[in-house]
Amino acid sequence: MNNTPYIKAEHVSFAYKNDDSGDVQVLRDVSFEIARGEFVAVLGHNGSGKSTLAKLLNMILSPSEGRIYIDGEEITSPDFTEEDLFRIRRKIGMVFQNPDNQLVATIVEEDIAFGPENLGTTPAEIRARVDEALAAVGMTAFARHSPHQLSGGQKQRIAIAGIIAMLPECIIFDESTAMLDPSGREEVMETIEKLNRERGITVLHITHNMNEAVRADRILVVNDGQILIDGKPREVFSHVEELKAVGLDVPQVTELMWKLRGQGIALPANIIDEEEGADLLASLIRGEQSK
């Protein structure tokens, strides 16, 4: 069994160059590991550094200091070549906030074929990859549609299919649900979970949505360019006051339980599931009524 972390960051820092006011430090001495096949959510307020972190992992940006490893290979090494970079980028796909920025063709299946075509894939293999990618995101019936006539959630699923057709081992979703309505967000989240569970794709999901973060295996909370909290959702969201202090919310059920505990009601601190919370409150009410 391969125990090498799929992604590893060691003491990574990054600063944007600014000739007028000096360098702007965005990340400071960040270290973490992500296992192959793990589903990790990254939380943080605007300007916290979470999107910069995503760009570093795909070498869109290079760190000012520190080392980054992908599948055991140091991508920040001075010996890392352009050919190596191209190879690594085939392993890690990115899906951005606005799906329109990733749609390049006027027909859905042609859009999905764009990436494999640029890799020099044979026509037969491209056809197979397009069909498989459409099936993976539940969009087979829309193969001949125009992407720009689809709903926001459907467009984002097509953007994801375009990445899947490249056969990545990891997909980074950079606030990919932010522009969608609740229905569209749910469509995309179900697709993300399916890719992770059924295909073993390593997932980093950068989001502002606490209810989406709850669905991950693990959460990294980024604040002021550093990792503030790293743990499983129940553990992370038990730090209600700490999260609120840095401008982040918690799931509604978690906040309700926190407020009730503040009123002296004995309730657990790590409730993140609405049904579990409802069952606890119902038991509490029944207990009070029976007295």
Secondary structure as the mmCIF struct_conf table of DSSP 4:
data_model
#
loop_
_struct_conf.conf_type_id
_struct_conf.id
_struct_conf.beg_label_comp_id
_struct_conf.beg_label_asym_id
_struct_conf.beg_label_seq_id
_struct_conf.end_label_comp_id
_struct_conf.end_label_asym_id
_struct_conf.end_label_seq_id
BEND BEND1 THR A 4 THR A 4
BEND BEND2 TYR A 6 TYR A 6
STRN STRN1 ILE A 7 TYR A 16
TURN_TY1_P TURN_TY1_P1 ASP A 19 SER A 21
STRN STRN2 VAL A 24 ILE A 34
TURN_TY1_P TURN_TY1_P2 ARG A 36 GLY A 37
STRN STRN3 PHE A 39 LEU A 43
TURN_TY1_P TURN_TY1_P3 ASN A 46 GLY A 47
BEND BEND3 SER A 48 GLY A 49
HELX_RH_AL_P HELX_RH_AL_P1 LYS A 50 LEU A 57
TURN_TY1_P TURN_TY1_P4 ASN A 58 MET A 59
BEND BEND4 ILE A 60 LEU A 61
BEND BEND5 SER A 64 SER A 64
STRN STRN4 GLU A 65 ILE A 70
TURN_TY1_P TURN_TY1_P5 ASP A 71 GLY A 72
STRN STRN5 GLU A 73 GLU A 74
TURN_TY1_P TURN_TY1_P6 ILE A 75 THR A 76
TURN_TY1_P TURN_TY1_P7 PRO A 78 ASP A 79
HELX_RH_AL_P HELX_RH_AL_P2 GLU A 82 LYS A 91
STRN STRN6 ILE A 92 VAL A 95
BEND BEND6 GLN A 97 GLN A 97
HELX_RH_3T_P HELX_RH_3T_P1 PRO A 99 GLN A 102
BEND BEND7 ALA A 105 ILE A 107
HELX_RH_AL_P HELX_RH_AL_P3 VAL A 108 ASN A 118
TURN_TY1_P TURN_TY1_P8 LEU A 119 GLY A 120
HELX_RH_AL_P HELX_RH_AL_P4 PRO A 123 ALA A 136
TURN_TY1_P TURN_TY1_P9 VAL A 137 GLY A 138
HELX_RH_3T_P HELX_RH_3T_P2 THR A 140 PHE A 142
TURN_TY1_P TURN_TY1_P10 ALA A 143 ARG A 144
BEND BEND8 HIS A 145 HIS A 145
HELX_RH_3T_P HELX_RH_3T_P3 PRO A 147 GLN A 149
BEND BEND9 LEU A 150 LEU A 150
HELX_RH_AL_P HELX_RH_AL_P5 GLY A 152 ILE A 164
TURN_TY1_P TURN_TY1_P11 ALA A 165 MET A 166
BEND BEND10 GLU A 169 GLU A 169
STRN STRN7 CYS A 170 ASP A 174
BEND BEND11 GLU A 175 GLU A 175
TURN_TY1_P TURN_TY1_P12 SER A 176 MET A 179
BEND BEND12 LEU A 180 LEU A 180
HELX_RH_AL_P HELX_RH_AL_P6 PRO A 182 ARG A 199
STRN STRN8 THR A 202 THR A 207
BEND BEND13 HIS A 208 HIS A 208
HELX_RH_AL_P HELX_RH_AL_P7 MET A 210 ALA A 213
TURN_TY1_P TURN_TY1_P13 VAL A 214 ARG A 215
BEND BEND14 ALA A 216 ASP A 217
STRN STRN9 ARG A 218 ASN A 223
TURN_TY1_P TURN_TY1_P14 ASP A 224 GLY A 225
STRN STRN10 GLN A 226 GLY A 231
HELX_RH_AL_P HELX_RH_AL_P8 PRO A 233 VAL A 236
TURN_TY1_P TURN_TY1_P15 PHE A 237 SER A 238
HELX_RH_AL_P HELX_RH_AL_P9 VAL A 240 ALA A 245
TURN_TY1_P TURN_TY1_P16 VAL A 246 GLY A 247
HELX_RH_AL_P HELX_RH_AL_P10 GLN A 252 GLY A 262
TURN_TY1_P TURN_TY1_P17 GLN A 263 GLY A 264
BEND BEND15 ALA A 269 ALA A 269
HELX_RH_AL_P HELX_RH_AL_P11 GLU A 274 GLN A 289
TURN_TY1_P TURN_TY1_P18 SER A 290 SER A 290
#
